[in-house]
Amino acid sequence: MKIGARQIPSDLTLPKQFQRAFPACGALLFCILFLSGILGGGHTSSLHHHNAVFPKKIWQTWKVDPLGFEDKDSNVARTWTSKNPDYRYEVLTDQNDLAYVETHFGPHGYNRLDIVYMYRELTARIIKADLLRYIVMYHEGGIYTDIDVEALRPVSKFIPDRYDEREIDMVIGVEIDQPEFRNHSILGNKCESFCQWTFMCKPHLPVMLTLIENIVRWLKEIAMEQKVPISEIHLDFDQVISGTGPSAFTRAILDDMSQRSGRTITWDNFHSLQESKLVENVLVLTVEAFAAGQGHSDSGNHNAKQALVKHHYHASGWPTAHPRYNHPIHGEVERCNWDAECVRRWDENMAAFEALPAEEQTAQIALRQMDTPQQRKRQARRDRRGRPR
Ligand SMILES: *[C@@H]1O[C@H](CO)[C@@H](O)[C@H](O)[C@H]1NC(C)=O
């Protein structure tokens, strides 16, 4: 209770009355600050009071630092720095990523040794890349963008004029919006998602930490199921998408929105989005913003006024290490690129195949493997046309 009094220097020339009242005022002020710190600064409430604006920083992660980039990477990266000269720019690399995680999540940072341990043990590159972007966005915020994404417009255009930046904690865009496949055995868990190759955050958003924790928990479960150490787990394409990629990102955000609003917020709120929408401090941009020109999800093309970035997909080699479901005869359903007729045919073919007696299935597969090299090449060309993710 003496805090207020002690802070008044003795030679201060305040009116006598005020001097007498000051200790009481100080105590009151202290109480107010203390209470508001507890009630208002809790991790469940919005944090926009603490961070009025988004940090002016662009983040990327890649194998090497920007001085060692190949030309195609420098050219694309330069679209970000040249369109945003008032932003800082940093690339975390395969050599310095662990030190970053250890510094900020180790004993002198958030003291989250579970997260540091997981990051250190993991060998699957794409999983580390997903995890690292969430870690950086949690700790520092700013913009994260993949190495093969070109900036078409400055970051200042990410938030339309009609919004107040102080009321936004996160800016994301729609990537895949094909809810009609919700019940499909393979496409079902990736047909509705927000894009995580480019997004913007203020620091310390609880949803980012929750997402990181979800991933750590999921990886531990996988390692247990597979009875291997974390460094030896095997993941297929769908596990990557749903465990750490866009589906995990989307689920965490929808859950967080639901929790904070006290009602269930589903994808229906973002289906066929005609213009950007602010939900619980998350600004959701239309599909053109970050994912134009996909040939699905009504994503239009990059000439659209709303198109903010262009994804070149040249760094998406990861499906090779984490293969998609690939039927020996009918191939991958992803080749359909969300074309309803094509998916229907694939499903029919699969059902017909599964109805065959086992010997007949084996015979058909053997026949397919006798395809001429030309036939194989043609098939491979068709396969390549399917997009990653
Ligand atoms: C998915 O299945 C449920 C339950 O069978 C059904 O009610 C729903 O309409 C289906 N959704 C789609 C998009 O097919």
The ligand as an SDF file (V2000), in Angstrom:
LIG
                    3D

 14 14  0  0  0  0  0  0  0  0999 V2000
  -22.5910  -36.6470  -45.9960 C   0  0  0  0  0  0  0  0  0  0  0  0
  -23.2460  -37.6610  -45.2680 O   0  0  0  0  0  0  0  0  0  0  0  0
  -24.2700  -37.2020  -44.3940 C   0  0  0  0  0  0  0  0  0  0  0  0
  -24.7500  -38.3830  -43.5690 C   0  0  0  0  0  0  0  0  0  0  0  0
  -24.9150  -39.5180  -44.3420 O   0  0  0  0  0  0  0  0  0  0  0  0
  -25.3650  -36.5000  -45.1930 C   0  0  0  0  0  0  0  0  0  0  0  0
  -26.3560  -36.0280  -44.3470 O   0  0  0  0  0  0  0  0  0  0  0  0
  -24.7420  -35.3520  -45.9670 C   0  0  0  0  0  0  0  0  0  0  0  0
  -25.7130  -34.7380  -46.7930 O   0  0  0  0  0  0  0  0  0  0  0  0
  -23.5770  -35.8110  -46.8110 C   0  0  0  0  0  0  0  0  0  0  0  0
  -22.8950  -34.6360  -47.3320 N   0  0  0  0  0  0  0  0  0  0  0  0
  -22.4800  -34.5230  -48.5940 C   0  0  0  0  0  0  0  0  0  0  0  0
  -21.8150  -33.2380  -48.9640 C   0  0  0  0  0  0  0  0  0  0  0  0
  -22.6060  -35.4060  -49.4010 O   0  0  0  0  0  0  0  0  0  0  0  0
  1  2  1  0
  1 10  1  0
  2  3  1  0
  3  4  1  0
  3  6  1  0
  4  5  1  0
  6  7  1  0
  6  8  1  0
  8  9  1  0
  8 10  1  0
 10 11  1  0
 11 12  1  0
 12 13  1  0
 12 14  2  0
M  END
$$$$
